[in-house]
Amino acid sequence: MNTERQPSSRPSVAILSRGDAAARQDANPRNSRFVHVFEALAALGIEAWPAIYDESFTEEVRHQLLAADGVLVWVNPIQDGRDRADLDALLRDVAARGVWVSAHPDVILKMGTKEVLYRTRSMGWGCDTALYQTAAAMRAELPTRLATGPRVIKRNRGNGGQGVWKVERLPASPMIKVLDATRDGSEELTLDDFVRRCAEYFENGSVVDQPFQPRLSEGVVRCYMAGDRCAGFGHHKVKALVDSPVARSEAGPRLYTSNADPRFQRLRRLMEEEWTPQLTSLLDIARGDLPMIWDADFMLGPVLPDGTDSYVLGEINVSSVHPYPNEAPAEIAARVADRLQRKH
């Protein structure tokens, strides 16, 4: 792909994702998995082009990003054994030179890691959440929390269920039962063995501990957000951390719906009117710095006295939200246009 860009009076955006040299050479908006985002941006008069990233051609990508007014980033925190350390340094550099980056690495660190569950535990979506900064702290404090029921252990940065465990005591036994979110079967370990298994999580981060939500088998609702506006929903029944063979057999793919889905209007109001403003205030994130696409995964909590469901936040995804509802690209493009207008 020719990465040179001729001067243009139109606002411009690079859409960055990970790939190899061949993918970079062949990249164009029409064969991109973000084709509908490209189309929605073009409909609003925004010029956009793909930027394929790999550590082996960082300088080429830097040149490409500096030619844009903004960059939309879709790169997982962990993928194929690689992290985002080099990429985040690149994005901080181009942002410091005046290019708007979404999501900026510093915003990801505030809201896109599991630690956000601890920092927002007092909000309406929160629960009895603990944060362990060291393996020793986890070894000392986890037994007391297990006495109240099963817990879910989550490494601070990860995706696809990596580093997520359901942990529970076994009656009349010194062993504990652990279930890896990426696997089907549980196993029995000593607490010390489990803590040793999690030791690597503390090498560059912390570990979050939440109570297991008994209604997990009823499904997870994913609320997609474009900035501070809802862009749609996804709902599916999950296998991860579910012990019941019957419930596991009912698991299926995520089904996407628009932000007008009547089932989730209460959740939409909570996200737009209460929780997102509280989140930005609590984490000191400017409204305009919210990612152009992010999502919040909710499990069903206890039924409230008025008969409505409560929601418990399971995680916020910021780094690489894809796929998303069909309506999301238009919402993303609208927020991008608003942000670039304010930039100029």
N, C-alpha and C positions, 0 to 999 in steps of 0.2 A: 504493500500500500504506500502511495506517495504521502508522506507526512507533512510536506510543505503546504502552507495555506496562504492564499492570496488575501490581501486586505479586504474587509467587508464592513459595511455600515450596520449590518445586522448583528444583534447579540449572538454569542456563540457559546456552545457547550461541548466538551469532550466527554464521552461516556466510556469509562475505564473499567476493564475487567481483565482477569488473568488468562494468559494463553502463551503458546510457544511462538517461535519465529514464523512458522508456517501459518498459524492462525492470524498473526499480525499482518503478514503479506496479503492474505485473502480477505481481510476484514473490510466490510462495507455495511452501511445501514440495512440493506435489504436482506443480508444473510445473518444478521445479528439476532440473538435471542431477545434483544430489546427493540426489535423493529417497531413495535407499536408505540414505544416511547419516542423513537425518532420521528415517527409520523405525527404524534401529538405535538411535539416541539415544532416541527415544520409548519403545522397548521396555525401556530401562534407567531410565526415569523422568526423562529429561533434556528440558527444554523447549528447543526450537530454532526459529529463524526465519531467513530469508534477509536479508542486508544487501547490497544492490547499491551498488557504489562507482563514483563518477566525481569527478574534481577539481572539477567545477562544482557539486557539492552535498556538499562535504566536511563541513560543519557538521551537516547532517542525519544523515549517517552517524555522526559522532562521538557525537551524542545517542543514536543507536540502539545503538552498541557499549557505551556507558557503562551501559546498562540491563542488560547481560549479565554473567554471571560469567566467561565465556570467549569467545574469538573464534577460529574456525578460518578460515584465510585461503587462498584459491585465486586468486592473481593472478600472471601471468607477469612476469618481470623486464623484458622488452621486448615490447610489443604495440601494433600500429597506430601505431608511431612514438612511443609514450609509455613512460616508465620508471616506477619505483615510488618516486621521491624523495618526492613529497608524501604518498603513502600510508604509506610507512615512518615519516615524521614523525608522522602521525596515530596509527599503531599504537604508536609509542614513547610518545606522550602518554597514550593510554588505558591502556597497561600500567603507566605510572608512577602512574596513579590507582587501581591495584589490580585491573584486569581482566587475566586470564590470556590471553596471545596465543600462538597456535601457527600457523605458526612465527614467533617473534619476529624482527624484522629483524636483530638482532645475532647470532642463531643462524644465520640465512641467510648472513650475511657470513662466519661461521666455517666452515660446512660446505656451503653451497649455491652456492659459486662454484668456478670451475676451479682456483683457487689451492689448494684442498684436495688436489688431486692432487700438488702439490709438498710441502705440509706433511705428507702421510702417505706419502711415497715410500718410507720405510723399513719400512712395514708389509707384511704378506704379500701385499697386493693391489697393491703399488707396483712401479715400474720406474724406469728412468733418466730422471727428469723434471727439466726445467730451468724456471726462472722468469725472465722478462725484465721489468724495471721500466720500461725505456725503449726506444724504437725504436733508439737507438744501441747499446744492449747487445745487442739482437737481431741487428742488422747485424754486430756484431763476433763473436758467439759461434755463430750458426747455421751458418756454413760448416763449422766443425770437426765439429759434430754431424751434419751431412748426409754427411760423409765416412764415417760408420759405417752409413748406410742411410737410407731414407725416414723423415721425421718428421711428426708431426701438431701443428699450431699451433692453439691454442684461446684465444679472447678470454676474459677472466675472467668476464664476466657475459653470458649470452645463452641462447637456447632455440631449439629447432627446427633446430639445425645452423648457426645464424647465427654467423659469425666462426670457423668451424672449417675447416682446410685440411690436405690432405696435400701435402707438399713433398718433392721428390727431385731429386738432381742428374741432369743429362744427361751421358752419356759424351762426352768430347772436345768439350765445348761450355761456354761461359761462362753459358749460360742454365740455368734451373731449370724443372721441370714442377710446376705447382700444380693442385690439384683442389679446388674449392669444395664443401663438403659439401651445399650446397643446390642444386647443379647437376649435370648429367649429364656434361659433357665437361671435360677438362683443357685447360690452355693453357700456353704457354711464355713466361716473363718473365725479365728480369734480376733478380738478387737485390735490387738497389736499388729496382726498380719494385715488387716484392712488399712490401718493407718500407714503402714509401710507402703502399701500399694498406692496410696494417695500422696506419698511424699513428694513426688515430682510436681504436683500441682502448686506447691509452695515455692518452687524455684523462681518463679516470676509472677507470683500472684497469691491470692488468698482463696479460701473455700467458704462457701455459704451453706448454711444448714437450715432447712425449712421443715415443718411438719408435713407428713404425707397427707394428701387430700383424698379422703375416702371416695369422693364422687368422681375421681379421675376417669373411671371406666365409663362415665356418661359422656365423655368427650371434652375436647379443648376448643375454645373459641379464640380465633386469632383476629384481632382488630388491626387493620392496616391503616396507617396514618401517612398523609402527605403534609409535612409540616405539622400544623396544629389542627388539620381537618381530616375527618375520617374518609378513607378512600375505598372502603369495602370490608368484607369479612370472609373468613374461612372457618369451617367447622369440620372436625372429624373425630371419630373414635380411634383411640390410640392403642398400640401394643406396649409401648415402652412403660416399664415399671408396673404393669398390670399383671397380677398373678393368676387371676381367674381364667381358665381355659375358655369358658363361655364368652367372657368379655373380650378376650383376645381374638376369638373367632369372629366377633362382630366388628373388629377394627377395619377401617377402610381408608381410601384416599381422602384428602382434604377437598371439600366442596366449596367453591367460591361464590359469593353473592355480592350485590352492590351495597352501598352504604344506606340504601332505602329498605333493606330487608327488615320487615316488621318484628321479627324475632329478637333483633339486637338493638332496637332503638333506645332502650334504657341504657345499654352499655355505650352506645354512641354518645348520648348526652353526657354521661359520666366522663367519657374520655375527652370530649371537646370542651365541656364547660367547667369541669372540676379537676380531673386528674392530670391532664396535660398542663394546664396553668400551674397547678401545685408542683408538678415535676420540674418544670423550668425554673420556678422560684426556688425550690429546694436545692437544685443542682447548679443554680446560677448559670443557666443557659438562656441566651437571648432568643426571643421568638423566631427571629430570622435565621438563627443558626440551627434550628431543628432540622433533622435530615429530611430530604425531599421524599424519601420513602423509608418507613420503619414500621415495625409491628410489635404488638404486645400480646403475649399468649396468656389466656386466662383459663384457670380451672374453676369449676363450680365449688363454691364454699357452702357453709350452712345456709339453710333457708331462713330468710328474715321473718320477723314477726308478722309483717304484712303479706307474707306468702310469696314474695319475690326472691329470686336467687341472689346470693352474694357472689362476688368474683374474687379470686385470689390470683395475683400475678405470678406466673411461673418463670417468665423471662421476657426481655426486650431484645429484639433482633434489629440491628442497625447496619452491620457491615455489608451484607449481601442478601437483601430481601428479594427473592425470586423463587418461584412464580408468585403472581399476585392477581387479584380480581381483574376482569376485563376492563372495568371502569377506572382502574388505578392510573394508567398512563395519562389520561386527560387531567386527572387531579395533580399528578406530578408536574406536568407541563405548566399548568396554571400557577402552581407555587414557584416553579423556576422562573417564569416570566415576571412574577411579582418580585422575586428576589433580585433578579438582574436589573429590573427597573430601579429598584432602590439602590443598587450598587452604583448605578450611573447618575 
